[in-house]
Amino acid sequence: MKDAGIPMKDEIEGEPGAGLRQTATKAAPRRVQIRERERDWPYAYLEIADRNGGFDAAQARQFFEMTKR
């Protein structure tokens, strides 16, 4: 993703083989055209996680609660 120009965090959190490794895009502003004017708009935030063993129900609920408005 970084090679494609998507702003990414500088590091991957978690050791290889750990129960959880994660990184994310940066919410960096991008210049976009909206109607008749340009403005800065934050780049979409995307978290990428490698969960060794997957989600359990409590983790999944907590994850969705954290991202809900």
N, C-alpha and C positions, 0 to 999 in steps of 0.2 A: 504494500500500500504506500509506503514511504517513497518507493521508486516511482510511483504514479503521481507523486506530488501532493498526496494527502498528508496534512500535518499530523504527526504521530507523537506520542509521548516518547521520551528519550530512552526509556528502559522497559524491560519486561519484569514485572514483579513476581517473585516466587522462583525457587530453584527447579531445574529440570527434574521431573519425576515426582515433584511435590503434589499434594492434593489439589492445589489451585495455583495456576499461573495466569496472569492477566496483564493486559495493556489496553490502551485506548487512543482514539484520535484526540487531538486538541480542539477545543472549541474556539478556533482562530477565526477572526472576521474575514469574510470574503466580500469583495465589491460586487454588488448585483444591481440590475436595473429593475425598479419597481414602478410601474406606470411611467410617469414622465421624469422620474429622477433616479439617480444612483444613490445607494447607501450601503453601509457596512452591515452585513448579516452574518451571524455566527455560523460557522461550519457545523454540520450535524455532529453530535457527540455519539461515538460508537465504541462500546466496550467489547473487547475480545477476550474471552476466558477459555482456558483449557482446564476442565474439571476432571481430575482423575477419579472416576467413580460416579460422575454425574451429580445431579441435584437430588437432595431429599426433599420431602414435602415442605418442611419448615424453611429450608433455604430458599425454595422457589417462592413461597409466599412473601418472605422478607425481601427478596429481590424485586418482585413486582410492586410491593408497597413502596420501596425506595424510589422507583421510577414513575410512579403515578403522581399526577398533579393534584 
